[in-house]
Amino acid sequence: PAQAPLCPYREGGQPLYPGHIPTSPLQKALLAAGSAVMALYDPYRHDMVAVLGETTGCLALPNLRDKMKNHPEGYHILQERPRIRLSTLDMARLQGLPDGSLGREYARFLEDNKVSPDTRMPPKFVDDEELAYVIQRYREVHDLMHTLLGMPTNMLGEVVVKWFEAVQTGLPMCVLGAAFGPVRLSTRKLQVLATELVPWAIRSGLNASCVLNVYYEQRWEQPVESLREELGIFPPPAVRV
């Protein structure tokens, strides 16, 4: 039987999805190595973190896709392919929701941390159109993970979220960020991380159902505490992050 092409295209030479860059296994390995070095040097290089996630997610992404396909809400998301962007969000409505609701707290998180969902990189190196959406969805719900976990966007907060995501997704990029992110933290923060925050993030990640199986856009009015309880995320430790 003929071997599958190393650099897949649609029939007729068209890319699998807008922005797709086909790459061979060797090219992926080189991209993974280079992006890992840059991401470790500067964890805020989101472009390098994105490349690392795409070039090393060949086992984790199909597993996440299967979890979504085997869950009613996750399957619905895969069918409808919703996007979380400023163009799809009614920010005025979210800001007008009651305090404690997912939508209000998500809007507050974006305001307080001066972040935008539009900064999430579109996938380029995932050689499967459906898996490309899965990693896109993971990126676009990342800020919702911060909201659910009650974590800011400083280095300590990011490391805690990465531990939770590493357990939840199995993505090597999350594992790397969780393992090497703490190297820049102070001794005091490392102690809080090791004794309080990481054990909580790991327990929550193991206990919680798959966070990609939540159609967040249909849950804006749900209280954050209610959604945490539904998913199986334990209440955050009472420590200042």
Summary of the structure (lengths in Angstrom):
residues: 241
radius of gyration: 18.2
end to end distance: 56.2
largest distance: 60.0
contacts: 710
relative contact order: 0.14
helix: 63%
strand: 1%
